[in-house]
Amino acid sequence: MAGELTVLIMAAGHGTRMRSSLPKVLHPVCGRPMVEWVIEAARQAGAGRVVCITRPGEGVDEHLQATGAEVEIAPQTEGEGTGSAVLAARTAIERAGTVVVLSGDHPLVSPELISGLVSEHEEAEAAATLLTTEELDPAGYGRVVRGADGDVERIVETKHEGDATPEELAIREINIGSYAFAASDLLEALDQVGEDRGERYLTNVFPVLREAGRTLAAHRTEDVRSAMGVNTRADLIGIDALARRQLIERHATNGVAFTAPATVAIDATVEIGQDTTIAAGVTLTGTTKIGENATIGPQATIADSQIGHDATVLHAVLTEAEVGPGATVGPFAYLRPGARLEENAKVGTFVEVKNSTIGAGAKVPHLSYVGDADIGEGANLGASSITANYDGREKHRTTIGRGVRTGVHTSLVAPVDVGDGAYTGAGSVIRKNVPGGALSYSDAKQRTIEGYSKPPAQEERPE
């Protein structure tokens, strides 16, 4: 539809310099594939349509479809170079108004920069507007050559020796690979661009448009983060660090405290409430959500988990777990998938919980394993209490009622129920259901064998 902003994202190319079987644009930056960062920026800049240009068989289109990304796919089945890539999306843009072309390997491009590029393009009534900067080392970038009137004349590529003259190489202003076009002018010019060394370059439309008397403009930026692309894993390290810093600054602006931000790893999808403190050595990934006034860390690794307000998690590992308001976890605890702590519950030192619910105010203080169990409100498991949930063939469930107190070293052999207010004796193996309010224990007789261990014979020493 004319007048609707359409964004094309170059997502083709496996990226052999990454030395990976994973397509380059699917390498994650703070937990999100870099192409998804570009898609999100385009949406926030007001794009009505986002079209990803992919190579069939590389896996990018399959990934985008599997994740439900709201994008159109334009497969590039023939030709090489950025110009051929845009032509692959001809049917998607031939009726469009303004078309923005972005690189899928520039994950830190900002919505503000895209909006600024579009505004410059429309105010200048230009056929083409390119994004430029003088803030980066120009080596390897195309140089922007301007005419006597100061308008853009052409872009000189520098991929191969001899592509540019020494004077052109001395130019500081570079093309950073993002453009805005009038769709009809773009397609008309591309049809006139031939191949150069087997590739059709998108930048070769600029002299064609200039010769046709069309207006060419440039939007110069100092935003070097948006200009940074990824070609190697070393590039990815730098991009990831910048993205992480941006995320931490954004959370800090929203009221989150970081005691040692340089030691924190955080995914773009993580949510954190106001007045929460993130201490040193914390890693937060996936769909993790943390409420207000919580304390996380030091040294906590939390993936795809929910942490309630006023909760505390320190020196612990959580995966697909839920920690209720005011609950405490750690130190040195492990919450596996399906672990759920209700309000003010406690899982303490060297405790592992899997597929179990720890009721409100219940405590598993130390040295215990709780698997496939439901622990009632206010219960307390003594040190090294465990649920023996696996019989060698199937998993079974243990139910522990409200206010239950287990003695130290209690083994609960599932399936078994312990009624409300019941007790177990120290060292007991509980194989049968325990009625509410009862005391259950296994009474193995203690035997003592004297002289069982004799002192070693004294060695004879030579005189």
Buried (B, 14 or more C-beta within 10 A) or exposed (E): EEEBBBBBBBBBBBBEEBEBEBBBBBBBBBBBBBBBBBBBBBBEBEBBBBBBBBBEEBBBBBBBEEEEBEBBBBBBEEBBBBBBBBBBBBEBBEEBBBBBBBBBBBBBBBBBBBBBBBEBBBEBEBBBBBBBBEBBEBEEBBBBBBEEEEBBBBBBBBEEEEBBEEEBEEBEBBBBBBBBBBBBBBBBBBEEBEBBEEBBBBBBBBBBBBEEEBBBBBBBBEBEBBBBBBBEEEBBEEBBEBBBBBBBEEBBEEEBBBEEBEBBBBBBBBEBBEBBBBBBBBBBBBBBBBBBBBBBBBBBBBBBBBBBBBBBBBBBBBBBBBBBBBBBBBBBBBBBEBBBBBBBBBBBBBBBBBBBBBBBBBBBBBBBBBBBBBBBBBBBBBBBBBBBBEEEEEEBBBBBBBBBBBBBBBBBBBBBBBBBBBBBBEBBBBEEBBEBEEEBBEEEEEEEEEEEEEEEEEEEEEE
